[in-house]
Amino acid sequence: MGLEKLNCEIGRYKIYVLIKKLVEKAKKEKDSMNFDFWLKKYCDELNIEKNFSKKEIQAIADRVRSEA
């Protein structure tokens, strides 16, 4: 396995964990959840660069909403 592929797998896993954490938070807080705040907080916590496009942020929000 090349280093590039390994980094890609690690990145995918971090995004999976990020979404899982956001879903758990959304289940607890329901509609009062400050999505942008928690997205930034969990990105910092997981050491993910938060340079998502608006489309990517919307996709993450939609996924969190559908799973919560």
KEVEX-958363 format. One record per residue: x negated, y negated, z of N, C-alpha, C in turn; residue in three letters; residue number from 1. Coordinates in pm, whole numbers, plus 50000, padded with zeros to 5 digits. Example, Ala and Ser with C-alpha at 12.3 -4.5 7.8 and 13.67 -1.06 7.14 Angstrom:
BEGIN
{n_x:48681	n_y:50569	n_z:50780	ca_x:48770	ca_y:50450	ca_z:50780	c_x:48680	c_y:50330	c_z:50780	rest:ala	nr:1}
{n_x:48715	n_y:50225	n_z:50708	ca_x:48633	ca_y:50106	ca_z:50714	c_x:48710	c_y:49997	c_z:50787	rest:ser	nr:2}
END
This chain:
BEGIN
{n_x:49914	n_y:50118	n_z:50000	ca_x:50000	ca_y:50000	ca_z:50000	c_x:49910	c_y:49877	c_z:50000	rest:met	nr:1}
{n_x:49933	n_y:49789	n_z:49905	ca_x:49853	ca_y:49668	ca_z:49896	c_x:49893	c_y:49567	c_z:50002	rest:gly	nr:2}
{n_x:49801	n_y:49476	n_z:50026	ca_x:49826	ca_y:49372	ca_z:50127	c_x:49947	c_y:49286	c_z:50089	rest:leu	nr:3}
{n_x:49962	n_y:49256	n_z:49961	ca_x:50075	ca_y:49175	ca_z:49916	c_x:50208	c_y:49244	c_z:49945	rest:glu	nr:4}
{n_x:50213	n_y:49375	n_z:49918	ca_x:50336	ca_y:49450	ca_z:49944	c_x:50364	c_y:49457	c_z:50094	rest:lys	nr:5}
{n_x:50259	n_y:49475	n_z:50173	ca_x:50275	ca_y:49479	ca_z:50318	c_x:50329	c_y:49346	c_z:50370	rest:leu	nr:6}
{n_x:50274	n_y:49236	n_z:50322	ca_x:50323	ca_y:49104	ca_z:50363	c_x:50469	c_y:49085	c_z:50325	rest:asn	nr:7}
{n_x:50508	n_y:49136	n_z:50208	ca_x:50647	ca_y:49128	ca_z:50163	c_x:50738	c_y:49207	c_z:50257	rest:cys	nr:8}
{n_x:50694	n_y:49327	n_z:50295	ca_x:50773	ca_y:49410	ca_z:50387	c_x:50787	c_y:49342	c_z:50524	rest:glu	nr:9}
{n_x:50678	n_y:49283	n_z:50573	ca_x:50683	ca_y:49213	ca_z:50701	c_x:50779	c_y:49095	c_z:50692	rest:ile	nr:10}
{n_x:50773	n_y:49022	n_z:50581	ca_x:50863	ca_y:48909	ca_z:50560	c_x:51008	c_y:48952	c_z:50559	rest:gly	nr:11}
{n_x:51036	n_y:49062	n_z:50489	ca_x:51174	ca_y:49114	ca_z:50485	c_x:51222	c_y:49154	c_z:50623	rest:arg	nr:12}
{n_x:51135	n_y:49218	n_z:50701	ca_x:51171	ca_y:49260	ca_z:50835	c_x:51200	c_y:49139	c_z:50924	rest:tyr	nr:13}
{n_x:51118	n_y:49033	n_z:50911	ca_x:51140	ca_y:48912	ca_z:50991	c_x:51274	c_y:48848	c_z:50956	rest:lys	nr:14}
{n_x:51309	n_y:48846	n_z:50827	ca_x:51438	ca_y:48789	ca_z:50786	c_x:51552	c_y:48874	c_z:50842	rest:ile	nr:15}
{n_x:51536	n_y:49008	n_z:50839	ca_x:51636	ca_y:49099	ca_z:50896	c_x:51656	c_y:49068	c_z:51045	rest:tyr	nr:16}
{n_x:51545	n_y:49053	n_z:51119	ca_x:51553	ca_y:49023	ca_z:51262	c_x:51616	c_y:48886	c_z:51284	rest:val	nr:17}
{n_x:51580	n_y:48789	n_z:51201	ca_x:51638	ca_y:48655	ca_z:51210	c_x:51789	c_y:48660	c_z:51195	rest:leu	nr:18}
{n_x:51837	n_y:48730	n_z:51094	ca_x:51981	ca_y:48740	ca_z:51071	c_x:52049	c_y:48814	c_z:51186	rest:ile	nr:19}
{n_x:51985	n_y:48920	n_z:51235	ca_x:52042	ca_y:48995	ca_z:51348	c_x:52057	c_y:48906	c_z:51471	rest:lys	nr:20}
{n_x:51954	n_y:48825	n_z:51501	ca_x:51960	ca_y:48734	ca_z:51616	c_x:52070	c_y:48629	c_z:51596	rest:lys	nr:21}
{n_x:52081	n_y:48576	n_z:51475	ca_x:52184	ca_y:48475	ca_z:51447	c_x:52323	c_y:48535	c_z:51459	rest:leu	nr:22}
{n_x:52341	n_y:48659	n_z:51415	ca_x:52471	ca_y:48726	ca_z:51426	c_x:52507	c_y:48744	c_z:51573	rest:val	nr:23}
{n_x:52411	n_y:48789	n_z:51654	ca_x:52438	ca_y:48808	ca_z:51797	c_x:52477	c_y:48676	c_z:51863	rest:glu	nr:24}
{n_x:52406	n_y:48569	n_z:51828	ca_x:52436	ca_y:48438	ca_z:51885	c_x:52574	c_y:48391	c_z:51839	rest:lys	nr:25}
{n_x:52606	n_y:48414	n_z:51713	ca_x:52737	ca_y:48373	ca_z:51659	c_x:52850	c_y:48449	c_z:51728	rest:ala	nr:26}
{n_x:52828	n_y:48577	n_z:51758	ca_x:52931	ca_y:48655	ca_z:51827	c_x:52956	c_y:48599	c_z:51967	rest:lys	nr:27}
{n_x:52850	n_y:48552	n_z:52034	ca_x:52864	ca_y:48498	ca_z:52168	c_x:52928	c_y:48360	c_z:52169	rest:lys	nr:28}
{n_x:52885	n_y:48275	n_z:52076	ca_x:52928	ca_y:48135	ca_z:52080	c_x:53045	c_y:48102	c_z:51988	rest:glu	nr:29}
{n_x:53081	n_y:48194	n_z:51901	ca_x:53192	ca_y:48174	ca_z:51806	c_x:53171	c_y:48047	c_z:51724	rest:lys	nr:30}
{n_x:53274	n_y:47963	n_z:51714	ca_x:53269	ca_y:47844	ca_z:51629	c_x:53184	c_y:47731	c_z:51687	rest:asp	nr:31}
{n_x:53148	n_y:47741	n_z:51813	ca_x:53071	ca_y:47632	ca_z:51875	c_x:52921	c_y:47644	c_z:51847	rest:ser	nr:32}
{n_x:52880	n_y:47746	n_z:51774	ca_x:52738	ca_y:47768	ca_z:51747	c_x:52681	c_y:47659	c_z:51656	rest:met	nr:33}
{n_x:52569	n_y:47601	n_z:51697	ca_x:52497	ca_y:47504	ca_z:51615	c_x:52401	c_y:47582	c_z:51526	rest:asn	nr:34}
{n_x:52447	n_y:47617	n_z:51405	ca_x:52372	ca_y:47706	ca_z:51316	c_x:52233	c_y:47653	c_z:51285	rest:phe	nr:35}
{n_x:52222	n_y:47526	n_z:51248	ca_x:52091	ca_y:47470	ca_z:51211	c_x:51991	c_y:47476	c_z:51326	rest:asp	nr:36}
{n_x:52038	n_y:47445	n_z:51446	ca_x:51951	ca_y:47449	ca_z:51564	c_x:51898	c_y:47590	c_z:51587	rest:phe	nr:37}
{n_x:51988	n_y:47689	n_z:51586	ca_x:51945	ca_y:47825	ca_z:51614	c_x:51863	c_y:47884	c_z:51500	rest:trp	nr:38}
{n_x:51891	n_y:47845	n_z:51377	ca_x:51809	ca_y:47889	ca_z:51264	c_x:51666	c_y:47841	c_z:51284	rest:leu	nr:39}
{n_x:51649	n_y:47714	n_z:51318	ca_x:51514	ca_y:47660	ca_z:51341	c_x:51448	c_y:47726	c_z:51461	rest:lys	nr:40}
{n_x:51523	n_y:47742	n_z:51570	ca_x:51466	ca_y:47802	ca_z:51692	c_x:51418	c_y:47944	c_z:51666	rest:lys	nr:41}
{n_x:51500	n_y:48025	n_z:51600	ca_x:51461	ca_y:48164	ca_z:51574	c_x:51350	c_y:48173	c_z:51469	rest:tyr	nr:42}
{n_x:51347	n_y:48082	n_z:51373	ca_x:51237	ca_y:48080	ca_z:51276	c_x:51106	c_y:48052	c_z:51349	rest:cys	nr:43}
{n_x:51109	n_y:47956	n_z:51441	ca_x:50989	ca_y:47925	ca_z:51520	c_x:50949	c_y:48044	c_z:51605	rest:asp	nr:44}
{n_x:51047	n_y:48106	n_z:51668	ca_x:51023	ca_y:48221	ca_z:51756	c_x:50961	c_y:48339	c_z:51679	rest:glu	nr:45}
{n_x:51009	n_y:48361	n_z:51557	ca_x:50961	ca_y:48474	ca_z:51476	c_x:50843	c_y:48435	c_z:51386	rest:leu	nr:46}
{n_x:50798	n_y:48311	n_z:51399	ca_x:50685	ca_y:48262	ca_z:51319	c_x:50715	c_y:48269	c_z:51170	rest:asn	nr:47}
{n_x:50835	n_y:48225	n_z:51133	ca_x:50877	ca_y:48220	ca_z:50993	c_x:50875	c_y:48074	c_z:50950	rest:ile	nr:48}
{n_x:50809	n_y:48047	n_z:50838	ca_x:50810	ca_y:47910	ca_z:50786	c_x:50952	c_y:47879	c_z:50740	rest:glu	nr:49}
{n_x:51008	n_y:47771	n_z:50793	ca_x:51146	ca_y:47736	ca_z:50756	c_x:51144	c_y:47644	c_z:50635	rest:lys	nr:50}
{n_x:51117	n_y:47701	n_z:50520	ca_x:51119	ca_y:47624	ca_z:50397	c_x:51220	c_y:47686	c_z:50301	rest:asn	nr:51}
{n_x:51338	n_y:47720	n_z:50358	ca_x:51444	ca_y:47779	ca_z:50278	c_x:51510	c_y:47672	c_z:50193	rest:phe	nr:52}
{n_x:51555	n_y:47712	n_z:50076	ca_x:51632	ca_y:47620	ca_z:49992	c_x:51774	c_y:47612	c_z:50050	rest:ser	nr:53}
{n_x:51851	n_y:47515	n_z:50003	ca_x:51990	ca_y:47502	ca_z:50049	c_x:52070	c_y:47627	c_z:50016	rest:lys	nr:54}
{n_x:52042	n_y:47687	n_z:49899	ca_x:52112	ca_y:47810	ca_z:49859	c_x:52079	c_y:47924	c_z:49955	rest:lys	nr:55}
{n_x:51952	n_y:47936	n_z:49994	ca_x:51911	ca_y:48043	ca_z:50085	c_x:51974	c_y:48023	c_z:50223	rest:glu	nr:56}
{n_x:51977	n_y:47899	n_z:50270	ca_x:52039	ca_y:47871	ca_z:50400	c_x:52188	c_y:47905	c_z:50395	rest:ile	nr:57}
{n_x:52253	n_y:47870	n_z:50285	ca_x:52395	ca_y:47902	ca_z:50270	c_x:52417	c_y:48053	c_z:50267	rest:gln	nr:58}
{n_x:52328	n_y:48126	n_z:50199	ca_x:52339	ca_y:48272	ca_z:50193	c_x:52321	c_y:48333	c_z:50332	rest:ala	nr:59}
{n_x:52226	n_y:48281	n_z:50409	ca_x:52206	ca_y:48331	ca_z:50546	c_x:52330	c_y:48300	c_z:50630	rest:ile	nr:60}
{n_x:52382	n_y:48179	n_z:50620	ca_x:52501	ca_y:48140	ca_z:50696	c_x:52620	c_y:48227	c_z:50659	rest:ala	nr:61}
{n_x:52638	n_y:48254	n_z:50530	ca_x:52749	ca_y:48339	ca_z:50485	c_x:52735	c_y:48480	c_z:50540	rest:asp	nr:62}
{n_x:52614	n_y:48532	n_z:50538	ca_x:52592	ca_y:48668	ca_z:50589	c_x:52619	c_y:48675	c_z:50739	rest:arg	nr:63}
{n_x:52570	n_y:48575	n_z:50811	ca_x:52593	ca_y:48571	ca_z:50956	c_x:52742	c_y:48563	c_z:50984	rest:val	nr:64}
{n_x:52812	n_y:48477	n_z:50912	ca_x:52957	ca_y:48461	ca_z:50931	c_x:53030	c_y:48591	c_z:50903	rest:arg	nr:65}
{n_x:52991	n_y:48660	n_z:50797	ca_x:53061	ca_y:48784	ca_z:50760	c_x:53035	c_y:48897	c_z:50859	rest:ser	nr:66}
{n_x:52917	n_y:48897	n_z:50922	ca_x:52884	ca_y:49004	ca_z:51017	c_x:52929	c_y:48973	c_z:51158	rest:glu	nr:67}
{n_x:52957	n_y:48847	n_z:51187	ca_x:52992	ca_y:48808	ca_z:51324	c_x:53136	c_y:48822	c_z:51350	rest:ala	nr:68}
END
